Amino acid sequence: MELQLRGITKRFPGVLANDDISLTARSGTVLALIGENGAGKSTLMNVLTGLYQADAGEILIDGQEQRFRGPADSIAAGIGMVHQHFMLVPVFSVYENVILGAEPTGRFGVLNRTQARAQVAEVSQRYGLAVDPDSLVEDLPVGIQQRVEIIKVLLRGARILIFDEPTAVLTPQEVQEFFGIVAELKSRGATIIFITHKLKEALAVADDITVLRDGRVVGHADPRTATPEDLAAMMVGRAIDLEVDKSPARPGSSVLSLRNVTVVDDRGRPVLHSISFDVHAGEIVGIAGIQGNGQTELVQAITGLLPVATGQIEFTGQDITRMSPRARHAAGMAHVPEDRSRMGFIASFSVKENLILDSYYAAPYAEGIRLVRNAIDTTATDLVDRYDVRPPTIDNAGSSLSGGNAQKMIVAREFSREVPLLVCAQPTRGIDVGSIEYIHEQIVRKRDEGVAVLIVSTELDEIFALADRILVMFSGEIVAERRTTDTTPPEIGLFMAGQRAAAS
C-alpha cells in the first residue's frame, strides 16, 4: 500500500500543530519520521490513526482518499500502530492480548480459544515472530512483548505499520532483532513509518527520512548520504555537536556510598536487593538498565523519597539512611527527577517560583514567613539567562514552557547550587537534541568542577557519552560494573538482559 498525506493541517486553540504537511510512504519501504518534541509527529499520527480529524488536507491509500471518523476506520483501511508504551494486559496470555477486541466466537458468542491460538500461531510463524500464544505477557522480556504488539496489528490486517519510538526499551541485541523483523515486514510489502529520536537508527533502518519542525515538513534526507549531524541541524535549525567533549575523569574521595541497601514495596517484596556502590568526587557514574528494573526506586532511596529497609547510605561521610529529603538537600544533594511534570516542577507556579522551589524557605529568598521578591526576581533572571531557559517572562507559569525549557529550568535550579553530589534521573528524556547538547555540557562541567555525579538513563548512548563508570541494573540488583573505556554497548546490553558479570 502507498500512503500519501497531502496538506494535512490540524489546529488546537492557540496552536497550529500540523501546518500543511505532505509526505509519501511507499510499499515495501521504511519512512523515518523525525523531529523535536512538539514538532507535530504525534498529532500527525493521531490524524492518521483516526483519533483526530484534520482541519484540512487529504489521506490517500493507493490513490484513494480516506475519511477516518475514528480509529476503527483507520484499522479497517489497513493502518496499525505499535505504541512506545505497550498496550498489553500483563496477566493475560499472548493470544488473549492479541485477540482482545477482535475475539473469534462460536455458538452463543462463546470465545473460540482454539481458533484464537491458531490465528496467533499462524501470524507468528508467517512473519517469523516466534511467540508462544499461551505465554503470560508479564513473564515475557520486553523484546517479545513488542512482538506481541506487532502480531496484534498484523492480525487485524494492517499493511501500513507505524512504530512509535520502537527501540526505546530494548537492549542492543533486541534492537538488532527488531531490525530483522522490520526487514521481514518490508520484504512482504508492508509500508512502515518509523518514528524515532535516535538519529543513527533512523539512518540504519530507513529508506527515506522526513524531518518535521514547528509543525511543518522542513526537509527530506537520503539515509545513504546523510549524517546524524545533518539530521540534527534540520530538526533544530542550527548546527549541533552530537559528541560529548570530555577529558578523562580524575576521581577523588567517595561522596556517596551505598552498603547492602534493600528497599521493599508496599507488599513487603524487595524491589532493591543488597545494592552496594560508591560515587566519587569528579566522576560520573552511569546506571544502565531497561526501565523497571529498580532504577526509580534506587534514586528515590538515595534522595530520601523511599525508606531503606536494610543497609546504609553515607553521604560525605555522614549516615543519611534515615534523613529526610529536605535534610539531604540542605546537606548538599541536588536531584533532577525522572518525571519532570510530577516531581520536577509545579505547572501552575511561575518560572521564578519554580526556580527557588527547593529553597524558598531560606535566605536570601525568605525572611521568616515573608518571601523576598526582589531576591527571587534577581536569581530567576540570572538563571534563565545562564541556563538558556526561554520563558516569555519569569512570571509566566511553568506550564507555558516546552519540555526542553522545563527540563532546563530544573537543571538551572539544581546545577546552580554549590553541592558535592548531583543525582540526575533520565536527564534528557523527551527533549530536543539542542537541549540535550546543552544539558550534557552542564553535567560534564559539574564533574570537572569536582562534583560527584550519578546518572540514571535508559538511553545507552547517553550512558556511554557521559559516564566514566557504568553499573548495570537488572531485577533490582547491580549485575555488572565496567569502566566505559573497557566495555561496549553489546556487552552492556547482555547485562541489561540479565547476564551477570563473572566474579573477579
N, C-alpha and C positions, 0 to 999 in steps of 0.2 A: 504494500500500500504506500502511495506517495501522499504525504501530508503537506498542505500549504496553508499558511496563515497570511492573510492579506489585510494590512491596515488595521490590525486589532488595537482598539482603544478602550481603556477602562478607567473611569473616573470614580473617585470617592470624594466626599465633602472635603474640599481644600487640597486634594491630592490627585494628580494625574499619574496613575500607577503604570499604565501602559499607553504609550504615545505612538500610534501609527506603526505598530510592529508588523513586519513581514519577514517570513523565513520559510524555508523548504527543507523537509526531511524525506529522503528517498528510501525506497525499499532496499533492504539488504545493506544498509549503511548505519553508522552511528553519527548523530549530530550532537556535539558537546555544546551545552548552553552554559555560559559562564558570566559572572558579574558580581559586583559587590552586594552586600546586604542592602535591600531597598532598591535594587536595580530594576525590579519588576518581574523576576523569574517566577516567584511563587504565584503572583497574580495571573501571569500568563498561563501557567499550568492549571490554575483553578478555572480559568476560562475554557481551556482545552478539555478538562475532565467534567465540565458541566456544573461545577459548584458556583461559578459566576457566569452571568451573561454579559457579553461585550456590549459597550455602548455604540461601537461602530466596528466595521470590518467583517471579514468572512473566514470561515474554516472550510477547507475543501479536502476531501479524501478521494484520491483517484479522479480529480477533476469535478467531483460532485459536491455542491455546497451542503453543509450540515447545519442543522439547527438543534442545539442541545438545551432542552428545558430543565435538565437535571443530570446527575451522574449516570442514571440508568440509560439515558440516550447515548451518552458517550461510550459506555461499555458496549451497548448494542452495536455501535459503529466500529467496534474493534479496538478501542483505546483502553489500556490498562496502566495503572501507576503503582510502582513499588516505592512506598514511602521510606524516608530515612528512619523514622521510628516505626518499627514493625507493628502492624495491626493484627496481632495474634492473641489468642486466649491461652495463657500458659498451661492451664490444667486440661486443655483439650488435646486430643491426638492430632497428628498431622492431617489425616483425612477429614476429621471433624472441622478443623480450621479452614481447610480448602473449600469444602462444600457449603460452609456457613452462608446462608442467604441464597443458595442455589442448590438446595438439597434434592437429590433424586428420591422420589417416593413411589411406593407401590399402592396396593389397595388401601382405601380408607385414609390415605395421606400418611401412611407409616413410612418412616425413613428406611430406605433400602441400603443398608450398610455394606452389603456385598458389592452392590453396584458402585457405591461411593469409593470403596477401597480400590476397585478395579479401575475407575476413572483416574484416580490419583496415580496409581501404579503405571498406567498407560502413558500419561503425560510425562511422568518422571523418567520412564525408560526412553520415550521418544526423543527427549531433549538432553538425555544424559545427566539428569539432575540427582540421581542416586539418593532418594529419600524413602525411608520406611514409613508406609502410611499409618502404621499403628503406634509409632513412637510418640511419646508425650512431648509437646513443644518445649516445656520447661526443662527437659533433660537434654536438649539439643544445643550444640555450640551455635554462636550467632551466625556463622557462615552457612550452616544448614538451615537455620531459621529463615535466612534470606532466600534460600532455595524454595522453601515452603511458600513464601510470598510470591515468588516468580511463578510457581505452579498454579497458585490461585488465579492470577491474571490470565495465564495461558489456558486454563480450563474453561474460562469464560469467553474464549475465542479471541483474545487480544492479538492483534498483528502490529499494533503501534504500542511500544512499551516505553514508559517514562520511568527512569531511575533517578530518584532524588537523593543526592549525596550517598550513593550506594556503598562506598568503601569506608564510611565514617567510623564504623565499629568493627572493622575487620583487621585481622593480623596481616602482615605482608604476604604470608602463604595463602591466606584466604582471598586476598586481593587478586593474586595470580589465578586462583581457581575461578573467581568471578569473571575475570577477563576471558577465561576459556569458555565460560557459559555464554558470554556476550558474543564471542566468535561463532559459537554453535547457532545461536539465535540468528545472527547475521546470515550464516550460510543457508538458513531455511527461509530467508527472505523477510525477516522481521525488520520493521522500522524502529530505530532506537533513539530516544532522546536522553542524553546523559548529562544531568545537572551536577556540577561539582565546583568546589573551590580549590581543588588540588590540580594545579596547572600542569604538572608533569604527567598526571594520569590522563588529563584531557588530551594531551599530545600523544600519549601512548595508545589510547583506545579509539580515538575519534577519526572519522573520515573527513568531517567538516567541523568548524568551530564558529559559533556565533556569539558575539560579545554584546551584553546589554549594559547601559549606564544611564541612570536617571530616567528609566522607563522607556528608553529608545535603543534601537539597534545602532551601535556605533562602529561596527566593523565585523569583518569575517576574517578567518585565518585558515591557512592550509597547514595542517599538523606536520606535513613533511618538511616544511621550511621554517615554520615559526619557532620561537623560543619562549620559555616561561616569562622572560623579561618583556618580550613583545606583548604577550597577553596581559601581563600585569599593567603595562603602560596604557593599553587600550581600556582596561577596566577602570582605572582611576584618573586617566587623563594626564599623567606625567610619568617620567622615568622612575622606576622603583628598583632598589637594590635588594634582591631576594636572599643574598648571602649575609649571614650574621658575622660581622667583623669583630673577632675577639682573640686576644692573646691567651697563652696558656695560663691556667689558674695558679695562684700561689696560696694554697690553703694555710690558714693559721690554726688557732686553737678551736676546740669544739665549742659551738654556741648552743646547739640543740642536741639533746641526747635522749633517745628512747630505749628503755630496757624492759624487754619482755612485756610489752603493752598489749593487753587484751581488752576488747570492748564487746559488750553484748547488746543485742537488740531488746525491744520491749518484751519479748517472749523468753528472754534469757539465753538465746542462741548466740554463740560467738560470731561476730562479723569481722573482727580483727583477732588474729591468733599470734600471740607472743612476738610482737613486732619489735625489732631492735635495729637501730642505726644511728649515726651521727651526721650532723651537718656542720661544717667548719667555716670559720670566717674566711671570706674571699673565695668561696667556691659555690657553684651551682649544682645542686643535686636534683636530678630529674626522676620523678616517679612515673614509670610507664605501665600501661596495662589497659585492657579493654574496660570500658565503663561498667561499673557494677561489681568490681572485684575488691571493694573496700577502700578505694581512694577517697571517696567522700567522707567516710567515717574516720579515716586517718587524719585528714585535715581538721575535721571537727574536734577530734580528740586533742590534737596539738593546740588548737586555738581556744579550747575550753568549752566548746558548744556541745560536746558529748562527754559523759563521765567515763573515766577509766575504771574497769572492773578490777584488774590486777596489773601490776607493773608500775613503772615510774617514768616520768618525763622531767628532765632537767633542762633549764634554760639559763645560760650564762652562770652555770654552777649552782643554781638555786632549784630546789624541788618545787615544781609548779603543778604537780599532779592534781591537786585539789583546788587550785587557784581559779578564780572567776575569769571570764573573758575580759572584763574591764581591767582587772588587775594585770593580766598578761599584756594587754595593750599598753598599760601605763609602764610596765617593766621593759617595753621596747620591742614588742612583737607587732609587725604590720601584716595585714591579711587582705588579699584580693580574693573574694569568694568566687566559687564556680558559677553561681547563678546570680548575676548582677541585678536582675529585676526583683528577686525575692530577698536577697541578703546584702546587696551591694549599695543600693541607694533607695530613697523613698520618692516615688514618682511625683507625688503631689507637692513635695518640698521644692523650694527654689534651688538653682545650681549652687548659689553661695551657701545655703543651709546644708546641702549635701556635702560640700567640701569641708565642713567642720563638724560633720555628723558624729565622729568618734571623739571629739574633744571640745564640744560646745560648752561643757560644764566647767572648763578650766581656763585660766588666764592664757592669752590676752582676750579671749572671747567672752568671758563671763566675769562679772563682779558680784559675788553672792548669787542671787537668783536672777540678776539682770544681765541680758546679753549686751555686749559692747558692739554696736552695729558698725561703727567706723572700722574697728579692727577686723571684723568679719568681711566687710566690703574690700578692704585693702588686701587681705590674704586671698580672697577669691579672685580678684582682678589679677593679682600676681600669678596665681596658679593656672588660670585659664590661658594666660599668655605663655608661661614657661612650658606647659604641657600640651599646648596646641589643642585645647578644648575649644569648640566653636559654637557656643550658645548665642542666640540673638543678643541677650544680655544676661548678666549673672542673676537677675531677678526672675528669669524665666523658670518654669517648672522643669524638674528633671525629666518628666515625660516628653518634653519637647525635643530632647536630644536623640540623635540617631544612635544605633547600637555602638558604633565606633566611638562617638563622642562621649556616650555614657561610660564606656569602659575607660576611656582616657581620663574622665573625671574621677573615677575611683582610683585609678593609678596615681593621679596627681595628689589625691588626699593621702594615700598610703606611702607613696615614694618620697613625699616632701618632708617626712619626719626623719630625724636622725635616729635610726634604730639599728640594733645588731642583727635582727632576723627579719626576713621578708618571706612570707608564705603566699605563693601565687597558685591558685587552682584554676585551670583552664583559662589562662590569662588572655588568650586571643580568640576564644570561642565566638563564632558568629560575627566576626568583624572583618572589615575590608583589608586588602593587602597593604594599603598605605598605613593604616593604623597598626597593623601587625608589625610592619617595619619599625615604626616609632616605638612601640612598647618593647620589642626585643632590644632595641638600643638602650632603653632605660634600664632594663633588667641587667644587661651586661655592665652598664655604668655603675649600678649599685654593687655588683660583685667586685668590680675593680676598685671601689671605694672601701672594700674590706667587709662588706655586709655578707652574712650567710644567707643563701637563697635556696628555698625549696620550691621546685616547680612540679605541679601535677598536671599532666596533659595526656589526652588520648591521641594526640597528633604526634606520631612517631618522628616525623620530620622536624617538628618543633623541639622535641626532646633532644634529638641529635644536634640540632643547630645551637641549642643553649647550654645543655648540661655538660659538666666536666666529669660527672659520675652518674651512672644510671642504676636505679633499683627497679626491679620488675615485680609487680603485684599480681597474684592470681589467687582467687578464692580466699581473700583476707590474709594472705601471707606474703612475705618477701621471698620469692623463689630464686632470685639471682641478683648479683651485683657485678657491674662491669664499668671500667673506665671507658669513656666514649671513644677514645682513640684506639681501644683494644677490642672493639666489637663491631658488629654490622647489624643493619636493620633485620635481615633474615634471622640472625641468631636471637636477637631480642624478640622477634615475632614468635619463635618457638617457645621461649619462656612465657610470653603472654598467653600462649595456648595451653600452658600447664606443665611444660617440661621443666625439670628442676636442674639447676647448675650442679655439676659434680662438686663434691666436698673437696676443699683444698687442704 
